Each structure stands twice: as C-alpha cells, then as structure tokens.
C-alpha cells in the first residue's frame, strides 16, 4: 500500500500556521483541528518547519513564558517529508527510526499535498492485514 491510499481516504487537509504566530495560537489551532502537529508555512504549501504538542509541552516545562513565544522559536526546522508513492511500510519504519509522529507529503516541487500521522499509517496497515486475513480464511474455507 502506498501513502497515496491514505490520502485518498483521509483527504489532503494540512493544518498549518505561520512562523510569527504565537504559541498560544498554535495551541488553539491544534485543539480546533484535532491534530498533534502543525506545519509551519507562510503560504500553506511551502514547508518552513513543524511544531507539535510535544515541542510545546517540553518548552513549557523549561520556561513559563512559552505561551508568549512565537512559533518560529519552537518549531523543528529539519522536517522529514515523503512522497505519495512511498510505501506505507517504508514510511512507518522511517517514522519509528526517526521517532517522529507526523510526516508531510510533498509533490515533486516540494509543495504539500497532505500529511500522514503514525496513527494514519497504523490504521491503514491494520486494514490491509485484515483484508489479507479475510482473503486467506476465504481461501481455506472454500478450498481454493
């Protein structure tokens, strides 16, 4: 299964925020959109960075003034991306190895076409395994 199948199912909406927005605004957008990370972008297509709930919570632990900070002060600059034709198994392995939970999907020009979370990948893989299981049971019970 390819990443494009996940996007076909969930859509290509990417919650994004500008780098000069406040961390408070980022928290609001995370809650409103029901997501764990926001892509940082000036135009909604070009990736500047990514900010996650985890980034904010870790900073809050160290600095009570975190809520008045700007997104660009906390965001992760080195954003791992993937293409729609990447295999989900490959992406899951990369996410596990890199210890990341959200990966923007980009086209050949580097513009965002979606985002995949580890939850999306696991759900897709479980669906694929369930389909294989059903097919095998059908094969065994009908004799071929």
MARGUKE-90223 format. One line per 3 residues: their letters; for each residue x, y, z of N, C-alpha, C. Coordinates in steps of 0.02 Angstrom, whole numbers, always signed. Layout:
<recs>
a> X,Y,Z,X,Y,Z,X,Y,Z  ...
</recs>
This chain:
<recs>
xxx> +42,-59,+0,+0,+0,+0,+44,+62,+0  +23,+112,-37,+60,+175,-41,+28,+230,+1  +67,+281,+17,+44,+338,+55,-16,+371,+20
xxx> -17,+370,-46,-72,+400,-83,-139,+369,-63  -140,+305,-45,-202,+272,-24,-228,+302,+42  -182,+319,+86,-202,+351,+149,-233,+419,+134
xxx> -200,+457,+91,-226,+524,+74,-292,+519,+38  -301,+468,-4,-366,+458,-38,-421,+448,+13  -406,+415,+68,-456,+401,+119,-467,+460,+166
xxx> -413,+491,+189,-420,+544,+240,-423,+614,+212  -404,+622,+149,-403,+689,+119,-335,+721,+124  -329,+781,+96,-263,+812,+93,-258,+875,+135
xxx> -305,+885,+181,-301,+943,+225,-238,+940,+268  -203,+996,+271,-144,+1003,+314,-155,+1065,+357  -158,+1055,+423,-163,+1112,+468,-95,+1146,+471
xxx> -95,+1211,+456,-32,+1247,+455,-38,+1312,+494  +19,+1341,+509,+22,+1403,+547,+82,+1443,+522  +79,+1507,+527,+135,+1549,+506,+189,+1551,+561
xxx> +251,+1563,+542,+305,+1562,+592,+301,+1617,+644  +267,+1672,+629,+263,+1727,+676,+200,+1726,+719  +160,+1673,+712,+102,+1664,+755,+126,+1648,+825
xxx> +84,+1661,+874,+102,+1646,+944,+93,+1572,+958  +128,+1549,+1009,+120,+1480,+1031,+49,+1469,+1057  +20,+1519,+1087,-50,+1515,+1108,-96,+1501,+1049
xxx> -84,+1536,+993,-123,+1524,+932,-111,+1453,+906  -50,+1429,+911,-34,+1361,+889,-74,+1310,+931  -77,+1321,+996,-116,+1277,+1040,-190,+1277,+1021
xxx> -216,+1337,+1006,-286,+1342,+985,-298,+1303,+921  -253,+1311,+873,-261,+1277,+808,-254,+1202,+815  -209,+1179,+858,-203,+1107,+871,-269,+1080,+897
xxx> -299,+1115,+945,-362,+1093,+975,-419,+1096,+925  -426,+1151,+890,-482,+1160,+843,-480,+1108,+787  -420,+1093,+763,-412,+1046,+708,-406,+973,+731
xxx> -398,+963,+797,-392,+895,+822,-331,+858,+797  -275,+895,+793,-213,+866,+767,-158,+872,+819  -104,+836,+809,-48,+838,+855,+10,+880,+832
xxx> +6,+905,+771,+61,+946,+744,+34,+993,+690  +68,+1049,+682,+52,+1098,+630,+113,+1108,+587  +103,+1109,+522,+158,+1126,+477,+165,+1201,+479
xxx> +227,+1224,+485,+240,+1296,+485,+253,+1317,+413  +213,+1365,+390,+216,+1386,+320,+188,+1457,+313  +220,+1496,+270,+194,+1562,+256,+137,+1561,+205
xxx> +139,+1511,+160,+90,+1510,+105,+44,+1448,+105  +52,+1404,+154,+11,+1344,+157,+33,+1289,+110  +89,+1299,+74,+114,+1248,+28,+188,+1233,+40
xxx> +227,+1284,+56,+299,+1276,+66,+313,+1265,+140  +349,+1212,+156,+363,+1194,+225,+424,+1232,+251  +414,+1267,+307,+469,+1302,+341,+492,+1260,+401
xxx> +444,+1229,+433,+457,+1188,+492,+394,+1152,+513  +397,+1124,+574,+339,+1090,+602,+341,+1101,+677  +282,+1110,+707,+277,+1118,+780,+225,+1069,+805
xxx> +243,+1033,+858,+199,+982,+885,+180,+997,+957  +130,+962,+980,+111,+967,+1050,+171,+952,+1094  +209,+903,+1075,+268,+883,+1114,+319,+940,+1118
xxx> +330,+976,+1063,+376,+1033,+1064,+355,+1084,+1115  +290,+1098,+1116,+264,+1150,+1161,+267,+1127,+1234  +247,+1066,+1247,+248,+1041,+1316,+319,+1039,+1344
xxx> +366,+1017,+1304,+436,+1015,+1329,+462,+1085,+1344  +443,+1134,+1304,+465,+1203,+1316,+430,+1232,+1378  +366,+1215,+1387,+329,+1238,+1446,+363,+1214,+1510
xxx> +390,+1155,+1508,+424,+1127,+1566,+484,+1170,+1585  +518,+1198,+1536,+578,+1238,+1548,+565,+1312,+1556  +510,+1337,+1529,+501,+1410,+1525,+427,+1428,+1530
xxx> +409,+1460,+1585,+339,+1480,+1595,+315,+1531,+1544  +361,+1565,+1511,+343,+1616,+1461,+331,+1588,+1392  +327,+1523,+1387,+319,+1489,+1322,+259,+1515,+1282
xxx> +204,+1527,+1315,+143,+1546,+1280,+148,+1612,+1244  +195,+1654,+1264,+204,+1718,+1229,+256,+1714,+1174  +289,+1657,+1168,+339,+1648,+1115,+305,+1643,+1047
xxx> +344,+1648,+995,+321,+1640,+926,+337,+1569,+903  +297,+1544,+857,+305,+1476,+831,+376,+1464,+805  +405,+1512,+770,+472,+1502,+742,+525,+1490,+795
xxx> +511,+1509,+857,+559,+1498,+911,+559,+1426,+936  +506,+1390,+923,+500,+1321,+948,+498,+1268,+893  +484,+1287,+832,+473,+1238,+779,+536,+1198,+764
xxx> +524,+1139,+738,+578,+1096,+714,+591,+1116,+641  +653,+1133,+626,+670,+1155,+558,+681,+1096,+510  +711,+1043,+534,+727,+986,+491,+666,+941,+487
xxx> +623,+953,+438,+561,+916,+431,+571,+859,+381  +558,+798,+404,+561,+740,+360,+496,+738,+321  +500,+733,+255,+441,+729,+212,+442,+663,+174
xxx> +387,+648,+141,+382,+589,+99,+343,+606,+37  +342,+561,-10,+304,+569,-72,+244,+522,-70  +194,+537,-109,+132,+497,-110,+144,+426,-134
xxx> +197,+414,-173,+209,+346,-198,+253,+304,-151  +269,+331,-92,+308,+293,-42,+264,+238,-14  +294,+181,-1,+258,+126,+30,+246,+141,+104
xxx> +186,+125,+129,+169,+138,+199,+217,+102,+246  +235,+40,+229,+283,+3,+272,+349,+40,+278  +373,+69,+223,+435,+107,+223,+428,+169,+266
xxx> +372,+204,+258,+360,+264,+297,+356,+248,+372  +321,+194,+390,+316,+175,+460,+384,+161,+490  +426,+127,+452,+494,+112,+476,+533,+177,+487
xxx> +528,+224,+439,+563,+288,+446,+538,+328,+505  +472,+328,+515,+443,+365,+571,+467,+335,+638  +470,+269,+641,+493,+236,+702,+567,+250,+713
xxx> +607,+244,+662,+680,+255,+668,+695,+327,+687  +659,+375,+659,+671,+446,+672,+633,+472,+733  +589,+429,+760,+548,+447,+819,+505,+509,+805
xxx> +472,+508,+747,+427,+562,+728,+357,+535,+718  +307,+578,+729,+238,+555,+725,+199,+585,+667  +226,+636,+634,+190,+670,+580,+239,+683,+522
xxx> +219,+664,+462,+261,+673,+403,+220,+706,+348  +239,+767,+329,+205,+799,+272,+220,+760,+207  +170,+757,+164,+178,+726,+99,+185,+782,+48
xxx> +237,+778,+7,+251,+831,-41,+252,+804,-112  +239,+850,-160,+244,+831,-231,+316,+841,-254  +328,+833,-318,+396,+839,-345,+426,+909,-338
xxx> +383,+959,-329,+406,+1028,-320,+415,+1047,-246  +404,+998,-202,+411,+1011,-131,+351,+1044,-99  +294,+1048,-135,+234,+1078,-107,+193,+1025,-71
xxx> +163,+1043,-16,+124,+996,+24,+61,+974,-13  +50,+909,-10,-12,+880,-38,-50,+842,+15  -25,+840,+76,-58,+806,+131,-9,+796,+189
xxx> -33,+761,+239,+9,+744,+296,-15,+677,+323  +32,+636,+347,+16,+570,+373,+43,+566,+444  +1,+543,+490,+23,+531,+558,+38,+457,+566
xxx> +73,+441,+620,+87,+370,+633,+21,+332,+642  -29,+366,+671,-94,+334,+679,-127,+318,+613  -120,+364,+564,-147,+352,+497,-113,+291,+466
xxx> -47,+287,+474,-9,+232,+444,-27,+165,+476  -33,+164,+542,-51,+102,+577,-121,+80,+557  -168,+127,+555,-237,+111,+536,-239,+81,+465
xxx> -202,+110,+419,-201,+85,+350,-170,+15,+347  -117,+6,+384,-83,-59,+384,-128,-113,+415  -162,-96,+470,-208,-144,+501,-265,-162,+453
xxx> -291,-113,+417,-343,-127,+368,-318,-174,+313  -257,-163,+292,-227,-206,+241,-218,-277,+267  -195,-284,+329,-186,-351,+359,-253,-386,+368
xxx> -304,-349,+387,-371,-379,+396,-397,-404,+329  -385,-367,+275,-405,-389,+209,-369,-453,+188  -305,-456,+203,-266,-517,+188,-292,-576,+229
xxx> -306,-564,+293,-332,-616,+337,-398,-644,+310  -443,-599,+291,-508,-620,+265,-500,-660,+201  -455,-639,+158,-443,-675,+96,-416,-745,+110
xxx> -371,-751,+158,-342,-816,+175,-395,-862,+205  -437,-835,+248,-490,-875,+278,-538,-899,+224  -555,-854,+178,-599,-873,+122,-568,-927,+80
xxx> -504,-922,+67,-468,-971,+27,-468,-1040,+62  -455,-1038,+127,-452,-1101,+165,-521,-1133,+171  -571,-1094,+185,-638,-1123,+196,-673,-1145,+132
xxx> -654,-1115,+76,-686,-1135,+13,-643,-1185,-26  -583,-1196,-2,-540,-1245,-35,-507,-1218,-98  -501,-1153,-105,-463,-1127,-162,-504,-1086,-204
</recs>
